[in-house]
């Protein structure tokens, strides 16, 4: 009987310890247990990137520059399955002599862009930003000395892009493949200063040039930035994507 009594006491003691241990496991989580926001989430909408990562105060975006849609400029390339004859609505269309080739773009843009009140830099020829499909965005000029797009625009394919001499495909105007598939109010890319680029519509209406500043943007709430952010809008009139230069301090792009 004494043995049974001692054994019962031992079992009761073990149960008591178990209950205490369970109580400790149900303590309220500390703030460090709460989920954190992915700082790169919005940049991951650049689905054409081969790599996206943070490097200090910058986000690095790597792309091959190839459009993910068909184009007459894919003819005779290793991507000829993406060839499609011009079927746009420009009666003056004329194919330029270039064909699309692969590039190795590395865009390094500020993660927390800051609006400048003075000393803004002008955009230069070449890539001034990147579209969400990894294609480069160019400014409103066809060449040095602010040459207009008057003639060059006739070589834009049915999605408003074309390659330059080295085969770098790019957009000067609205990338209609993206707006058709993502929406005319969608995030379409980023300029080198880190500010986002949106389509020609906002709040269900076409954006008017009068609503934009000299840099072709304004500050407003967007689906991606519910607290508001300065952003550029693509419209169908010059300067199309960007105006007098970058609103913020531009990062870099290398090939």
N, C-alpha and C positions, 0 to 999 in steps of 0.2 A: 504493500500500500504506500509506503514511504517513497518507493521508487516511482510509482505512478504519479504521486503528487509532485515530485521534483520534475518529472518529465513534462507534466502539464504546465508547471510554472515556466519552464524553459520555452515551451511553445508560445505561451502568452507573451513572454519577453520579446521573442523574435517578431511576433505580429505587431507589437507596439513599435518596435524599431522600423518595421516596414511601413507602417502608417506614417511615421515621422518623415521617412525618406520620401514618400509620395507627396507629402505636404510641401516639402522643399522644392520638388520638381515643378510645382504649379505656381511658382512666384511670377509676378507680372514682368514681362520682358522689358529690358532696358531700351532706351531710344536707339541704341546701336543695333538692336535686332530688327528695327523697322526697315522696309525696303527703301533703297535710294533711287533717285531719278538718274536715268542713263543720259549723261551729258552729250553723248554722240547720237542720240535717237533721231533728231531731226536731220542730221547729215547722212544717216543711213538710208534716207529716202533717195539718195543718189545711187540708184540701183545699178548704174553702169560702171561703178567703181570696182576696181580689183582689190583695193585695200583702203580702209579708213581708220585712222587712229589719232589719238591725242599726243601732241608733243609740246609739253609746257602749256603756253597760252595759245597754241595754234592747233588746228585740226589739219591733218595731212590727208589728201585725197589723191589716189593714184588711179589713172584710167588709161585705156589704150586709144581713146578718141574715136573709136568706130561707132557709127550710128547703128542702132538696133532695128532700123527700118530699111525698106528697099530703096534703091536709088539707081538712076541711070549711070551714076559714077562708080558703081561696083562692076561694071562691064569689064571683062578681061582681067579681073583680079582673082585672088584665091578664094574670095567670098562671092563668086559669081552667082551662087544660089540666091543672093540677095539683089541681083540685078532686076531692075524693072524699068521699062521704057518710060520716058516722061509722059505723064498723063494729067498734068496740071492744067490750069486755065489761062496761062500766059501765051498769047498767040505769037509773041516775039521771042519765045524761049529758044536759046541756042546753047548747046553743051560746050563747056570750056574744054580745053585739051587735057585736063588733069584727071587722074583717077584716085580713088580713095586708097590710102595706105595706113598702116598701123603706126601709132606714136606711143611714146612712154611719158605721158604727162604726170607731173607731180605738182599739185596745187597745195600751197601752204597758206592758209587763211586764218585770221584771228577768230578765236572761239567766242570772244565777247567784244564785238566791234563797237567802236565809239564814233559818234557823229562829230565831225570837225566843223568849226565855225569859220575857219580861215585856213589858207595854205593847202587847199585840196589839190590833189594831183590829177592831171588829165589822164584819160585812158590812152594807151598806146596801141599801135597796130599789133595784131596777134591776139592770143587768148587773154581776155580780161576777166574771164569767169568760166564756170563749168555748168552745163545743164545736167539734170538728174539722170540722163542716159549716158553720161560720160563724155558728151560732145562739147567742144570748146565754144564759148560765146565770144563774138567779136563786136567791136563798136560799129558806129554808123558810117565809117569811111572805107572807101575801096583801096586807098593807098596814101602815100605821103602827101603832105600839104592839104589835108582834109578833102581829098578827092571824094565826090559824092558817089552814091551807089547807083546812079542813074542808068549806066550801061551794065554794070556788073550784076544788077538785080535780075537781068534777063537770063543769067546762067544758073539761077537758083532752081533746084529740083522741086518736085511736087510737095516736098516737106520743108521748103525754104532754106535749104542748106546746099553747100557745094565745097569741093576741095580746092586748096590753093596749090602753088607749084610743087610743094613737097608732099602733097597728098593729104594734108591735114584738113579733114572735113570740119565745117563749123557753121554756126548760125549767126546772121546779122539781124534777122527778123524773128517774128514769132515762130517757134518750132511747132508747126501745126500737127505733127505726129503726136507730140506730147499733149498739146491742148485737146486734141480729139480723144485721146485715151485717158487722160488724167483730169480733164476739165479746164475750162478757160479761167478759172479762179484758183487753180492749183499752184503749189510751189513748183517752180520750173528749174531752179538752180541757185547758185550763189556767185556773186562777183568776188574779186580778189580781196576786197576790203572786209569780207565776211557777212555783208548784208544780203539777205535773200532776194530772189527775183520771182515775182508772181506774174500770172497771166493777165490778159486784158480786161478781166471782169473782177468786180468786188461788190459784195452785198447785192448780188443779183443784177448788177448793171455794168455797162461798159465804163471803164475808167476814162474820165475826161482829162485832156492835157492840162486844163486849168486847175485840176486838183493836185497836180504834181509840181515839185520844185524844179530848179534848174538842173538838178542831177537826175531827174525823171523818177522821183520817188516821193514818199511821204511816210509819216509815222501813223500806224493804225493797228488795231487788233487783227490778228489772222488766226486761222485754225491751228497753226503750228506754234504761234506765239500769243496765247490768250491774254498776256499782260501788255501786248503791243510791242512793236519794233519798227524801226525805219526799214523800208523795203522798196525795191524798184518794181515798176510795172512795165511789161512789154505792151506796146500799143502799135497800131498800124500806120503811124506817121513818124517821120524823123523827129527825134533820134532813135526811135524804136525800142531800145533797151536801156540806154544810158545817155545822159545829157552832157553837161560840162565837165564831167570827171567823176572820181570816186567820192562818195559822201564820207567815207572813213579812210583810214590809212591802209593802203593795199598791202597784202602779203606778196608772195612770189609764185611764179610758175616756171618750171623747167621742163625740158623735153630731152 
